Amino acid sequence: MKKVIPLFVVMLLVGCEERYRYACQDPANWANKECLRPACEVDGQCTDELIGKVAAEAKEASEPEVVSGE
């Protein structure tokens, strides 16, 4: 019985994978048109609303700033 329980736990963890309830929660989709305002406001799926304002601000702060050549 003691050998069965760890085996069962391992079998359960093999099926785990990272999934998001909404597409705009996935960091890979944050730059997509449907995750940016104003398009996301219609469905209420804006990234800052789904993951919280603090996380969205941290994402923006970590992005490199594009400077145009003058």
MDTraj code that builds the backbone (N, CA, C; nanometers):
import mdtraj as md
import numpy as np

residues = "MET LYS LYS VAL ILE PRO LEU PHE VAL VAL MET LEU LEU VAL GLY CYS GLU GLU ARG TYR ARG TYR ALA CYS GLN ASP PRO ALA ASN TRP ALA ASN LYS GLU CYS LEU ARG PRO ALA CYS GLU VAL ASP GLY GLN CYS THR ASP GLU LEU ILE GLY LYS VAL ALA ALA GLU ALA LYS GLU ALA SER GLU PRO GLU VAL VAL SER GLY GLU".split()
xyz = np.array([
    [0.0819, -0.1201, 0.0000],
    [0.0000, 0.0000, 0.0000],
    [0.0865, 0.1269, 0.0000],
    [0.1991, 0.1234, 0.0724],
    [0.2858, 0.2410, 0.0799],
    [0.3508, 0.2706, -0.0550],
    [0.3668, 0.1705, -0.1392],
    [0.4257, 0.1923, -0.2714],
    [0.3218, 0.2396, -0.3719],
    [0.1967, 0.2117, -0.3464],
    [0.0892, 0.2479, -0.4386],
    [0.0599, 0.3972, -0.4335],
    [0.0617, 0.4563, -0.3173],
    [0.0272, 0.5986, -0.3022],
    [0.1248, 0.6886, -0.3779],
    [0.2566, 0.6734, -0.3619],
    [0.3469, 0.7588, -0.4416],
    [0.3321, 0.7355, -0.5918],
    [0.3081, 0.6133, -0.6315],
    [0.2878, 0.5836, -0.7740],
    [0.1629, 0.6543, -0.8252],
    [0.0576, 0.6545, -0.7455],
    [-0.0666, 0.7219, -0.7827],
    [-0.0448, 0.8727, -0.7963],
    [0.0298, 0.9311, -0.7039],
    [0.0585, 1.0754, -0.7085],
    [0.1388, 1.1094, -0.8338],
    [0.2365, 1.0286, -0.8661],
    [0.3178, 1.0516, -0.9860],
    [0.2310, 1.0425, -1.1108],
    [0.1408, 0.9485, -1.1158],
    [0.0520, 0.9336, -1.2320],
    [-0.0384, 1.0554, -1.2474],
    [-0.0843, 1.1121, -1.1362],
    [-0.1673, 1.2322, -1.1434],
    [-0.0892, 1.3524, -1.1947],
    [0.0349, 1.3662, -1.1520],
    [0.1155, 1.4822, -1.1907],
    [0.1625, 1.4760, -1.3352],
    [0.1678, 1.3597, -1.3938],
    [0.2097, 1.3465, -1.5333],
    [0.1109, 1.4170, -1.6257],
    [-0.0150, 1.4199, -1.5885],
    [-0.1176, 1.4815, -1.6718],
    [-0.1294, 1.6314, -1.6556],
    [-0.0485, 1.6928, -1.5713],
    [-0.0579, 1.8370, -1.5472],
    [0.0057, 1.9157, -1.6622],
    [-0.0581, 2.0236, -1.6965],
    [0.0002, 2.1168, -1.7927],
    [-0.0562, 2.2553, -1.7640],
    [0.0168, 2.3566, -1.8035],
    [-0.0230, 2.4932, -1.7766],
    [-0.1304, 2.5347, -1.8760],
    [-0.2441, 2.5756, -1.8232],
    [-0.3545, 2.6218, -1.9072],
    [-0.4083, 2.7517, -1.8495],
    [-0.4639, 2.8337, -1.9366],
    [-0.5220, 2.9608, -1.8959],
    [-0.6706, 2.9587, -1.9283],
    [-0.7495, 3.0156, -1.8393],
    [-0.8938, 3.0190, -1.8622],
    [-0.9269, 3.1110, -1.9795],
    [-0.8564, 3.2215, -1.9882],
    [-0.8768, 3.3174, -2.0967],
    [-0.7463, 3.3315, -2.1749],
    [-0.7579, 3.3495, -2.3039],
    [-0.6387, 3.3602, -2.3898],
    [-0.5518, 3.4788, -2.3506],
    [-0.6122, 3.5882, -2.3053],
    [-0.5364, 3.7087, -2.2722],
    [-0.4641, 3.6987, -2.1374],
    [-0.4826, 3.5895, -2.0632],
    [-0.4052, 3.5674, -1.9418],
    [-0.2678, 3.5114, -1.9749],
    [-0.2540, 3.4488, -2.0895],
    [-0.1280, 3.3876, -2.1320],
    [-0.0319, 3.4971, -2.1776],
    [0.0858, 3.5064, -2.1153],
    [0.1815, 3.6105, -2.1550],
    [0.2188, 3.6059, -2.3031],
    [0.2094, 3.4926, -2.3664],
    [0.2408, 3.4823, -2.5092],
    [0.1391, 3.5582, -2.5952],
    [0.0204, 3.5839, -2.5419],
    [-0.0860, 3.6493, -2.6183],
    [-0.1047, 3.7970, -2.5841],
    [-0.0261, 3.8508, -2.4921],
    [-0.0476, 3.9869, -2.4463],
    [-0.0360, 4.0906, -2.5567],
    [0.0397, 4.0650, -2.6594],
    [0.0567, 4.1626, -2.7679],
    [-0.0450, 4.1437, -2.8797],
    [-0.1286, 4.0409, -2.8705],
    [-0.2284, 4.0166, -2.9747],
    [-0.3334, 4.1276, -2.9762],
    [-0.3886, 4.1521, -3.0943],
    [-0.4851, 4.2591, -3.1139],
    [-0.6071, 4.2438, -3.0220],
    [-0.6553, 4.1210, -3.0032],
    [-0.7751, 4.0999, -2.9214],
    [-0.7491, 4.1168, -2.7712],
    [-0.6230, 4.1276, -2.7309],
    [-0.5894, 4.1473, -2.5894],
    [-0.5559, 4.2930, -2.5579],
    [-0.5575, 4.3780, -2.6587],
    [-0.5250, 4.5193, -2.6408],
    [-0.6516, 4.6038, -2.6501],
    [-0.6503, 4.7152, -2.5778],
    [-0.7643, 4.8072, -2.5836],
    [-0.7677, 4.8765, -2.7180],
    [-0.8769, 4.9084, -2.7736],
    [-1.0142, 4.8988, -2.7257],
    [-1.0822, 4.7651, -2.7596],
    [-1.0178, 4.6798, -2.8381],
    [-1.0816, 4.5548, -2.8804],
    [-1.1175, 4.4641, -2.7631],
    [-1.0371, 4.4619, -2.6586],
    [-1.0615, 4.3705, -2.5469],
    [-1.1720, 4.4193, -2.4538],
    [-1.2054, 4.5471, -2.4593],
    [-1.3073, 4.6011, -2.3692],
    [-1.4455, 4.5444, -2.3965],
    [-1.4723, 4.5051, -2.5198],
    [-1.6032, 4.4526, -2.5568],
    [-1.6343, 4.3252, -2.4785],
    [-1.5391, 4.2351, -2.4708],
    [-1.5586, 4.1082, -2.4012],
    [-1.5128, 4.1120, -2.2560],
    [-1.4483, 4.2198, -2.2138],
    [-1.3961, 4.2283, -2.0777],
    [-1.2767, 4.1380, -2.0551],
    [-1.1982, 4.1148, -2.1603],
    [-1.0841, 4.0252, -2.1496],
    [-0.9515, 4.0987, -2.1636],
    [-0.9457, 4.2229, -2.1200],
    [-0.8203, 4.2970, -2.1231],
    [-0.7238, 4.2369, -2.0219],
    [-0.5990, 4.2306, -2.0600],
    [-0.4974, 4.1677, -1.9758],
    [-0.4927, 4.2302, -1.8372],
    [-0.4983, 4.3625, -1.8286],
    [-0.4898, 4.4271, -1.6973],
    [-0.6094, 4.3941, -1.6089],
    [-0.7245, 4.3649, -1.6679],
    [-0.8414, 4.3262, -1.5898],
    [-0.8322, 4.1803, -1.5452],
    [-0.7747, 4.0948, -1.6279],
    [-0.7688, 3.9525, -1.5967],
    [-0.6596, 3.9176, -1.4969],
    [-0.5432, 3.9815, -1.5082],
    [-0.4321, 3.9449, -1.4200],
    [-0.4070, 4.0481, -1.3111],
    [-0.4763, 4.1577, -1.3169],
    [-0.4602, 4.2608, -1.2154],
    [-0.3742, 4.3747, -1.2654],
    [-0.4035, 4.4909, -1.2178],
    [-0.3350, 4.6116, -1.2637],
    [-0.1864, 4.6102, -1.2288],
    [-0.1499, 4.5593, -1.1125],
    [-0.0099, 4.5587, -1.0697],
    [0.0740, 4.4721, -1.1634],
    [0.0243, 4.3540, -1.2007],
    [0.0980, 4.2658, -1.2907],
    [0.1106, 4.3271, -1.4293],
    [0.0057, 4.3940, -1.4763],
    [0.0110, 4.4578, -1.6073],
    [0.1121, 4.5716, -1.6093],
    [0.1188, 4.6471, -1.5011],
    [0.2166, 4.7561, -1.4931],
    [0.3586, 4.7022, -1.4888],
    [0.3786, 4.5906, -1.4221],
    [0.5106, 4.5287, -1.4165],
    [0.5517, 4.4803, -1.5551],
    [0.4571, 4.4290, -1.6317],
    [0.4837, 4.3838, -1.7684],
    [0.5268, 4.5017, -1.8548],
    [0.4553, 4.6130, -1.8435],
    [0.4884, 4.7313, -1.9228],
    [0.6250, 4.7876, -1.8841],
    [0.6583, 4.7832, -1.7572],
    [0.7865, 4.8357, -1.7106],
    [0.9028, 4.7496, -1.7587],
    [0.8781, 4.6200, -1.7795],
    [0.9855, 4.5310, -1.8219],
    [1.0089, 4.5336, -1.9729],
    [0.9152, 4.5896, -2.0483],
    [0.9308, 4.5971, -2.1933],
    [1.0309, 4.7067, -2.2284],
    [1.1178, 4.6814, -2.3249],
    [1.2130, 4.7856, -2.3650],
    [1.1410, 4.9003, -2.4361],
    [1.1862, 5.0197, -2.4071],
    [1.1256, 5.1379, -2.4674],
    [1.1858, 5.1605, -2.6057],
    [1.0994, 5.1810, -2.7035],
    [1.1446, 5.2042, -2.8392],
    [1.1673, 5.3541, -2.8588],
    [1.2879, 5.3900, -2.8984],
    [1.3223, 5.5297, -2.9193],
    [1.3430, 5.5509, -3.0689],
    [1.2707, 5.6479, -3.1222],
    [1.2844, 5.6754, -3.2657],
    [1.4108, 5.7562, -3.2904],
    [1.4743, 5.7293, -3.4035],
    [1.5972, 5.8023, -3.4376],
    [1.5665, 5.9453, -3.4777],
    [1.6330, 6.0376, -3.4173],
    [1.6094, 6.1785, -3.4495],
    [1.7250, 6.2380, -3.5211],
])
top = md.Topology()
chain = top.add_chain()
for i, resn in enumerate(residues, 1):
    res = top.add_residue(resn, chain, resSeq=i)
    for name in ("N", "CA", "C"):
        top.add_atom(name, md.element.get_by_symbol(name[0]), res)
traj = md.Trajectory(xyz[None], top)
